Amino acid sequence: MNTILCSCVLDGITVERVVRNEVLVMPDMHIHPEYEIYYMFNGERYYFIEDKTYRIRKGTLVLIDSMYIHKTSELGKDFHDRFLIELNLEPFSTFFQSITGMGLAEFFSRYSCVLELDEQTQEWIELRFNDIMEESERKLDNYNILIMLKITEILLLVSRLHSERLIPSNLSMSNKTKHQMINEIAAYITQGDVRVKTLDDICHRFFISKSYLCRIFKEVTSFTIQDYVNINCVKRAQKLLEDNDLTVAEISEKLGYNSATYFARVFKKYTETTPLKYRKKQHIIKQKVRNRLPDSQGE
């Protein structure tokens, strides 16, 4: 049974608090351009983020960068009570930058993390989340501004914890042997040369069979190994599409795909757009950003 304590959609911001008492399995493909703030009020979950598995429990705060691979999975009891904020780049980034001098993309690139907060900090941050819930429910004048202010307070707390070196290193990492092995495999897939690793490459590198690799990877991350390989391929392709003028066929070959048509199908499966449409959209976004920047030479 799920109990929705809060659900609110603003301009570019989604706020949700849900208490779950049943098994939850997130969709196989969970990668999106929004930025996430995730907080566990109560309960426990495993959280696989990029290439590491974390044990999320009461008082854990998670910041997830845009296009990060992430997925929660069951840890013991089904019950958990979590708060989730999803942020589009705009309008929050402009609001945030007017206060902090830092855009949202820069902030999450620098401060994405998993934090286990002490009791005093838990009380402080839960007051802010409760304020957000109250504002989203009452919807009084300028409630959207007050919600953005509360989110800004939470993000500034994270930057302060970083600057004061109050963030414990890997405190939330799962120490199970199977999780550690999958973390190594995931790191192997995501790092190194640009070519996509095949299942044969992975099995040879870690001296395991394909059947065991597929089973244990799915068990730990809730992703299939092929989904994970493909998502990382798409992320590399996005970078290549944004940063140079290589053709789709050239990018496909660079990534190790034998067919540009198949590569385009994979890309669309995970992004819901084609490589060329993605490139065009990114160029438009960058042009809009450049147009907003002051012309220092003309001042």
Secondary structure as UniProt FT lines:
FT   STRAND          2..10
FT   TURN            11..12
FT   STRAND          13..20
FT   STRAND          35..49
FT   TURN            50..51
FT   STRAND          52..57
FT   TURN            58..59
FT   STRAND          60..64
FT   TURN            66..67
FT   STRAND          70..74
FT   STRAND          80..87
FT   TURN            90..91
FT   HELIX           92..100
FT   HELIX           104..111
FT   STRAND          113..116
FT   HELIX           119..138
FT   TURN            141..142
FT   HELIX           143..163
FT   TURN            164..165
FT   TURN            169..172
FT   HELIX           177..190
FT   HELIX           199..206
FT   HELIX           210..221
FT   HELIX           225..243
FT   HELIX           248..255
FT   HELIX           260..271
FT   HELIX           275..292
FT   HELIX           296..298
//
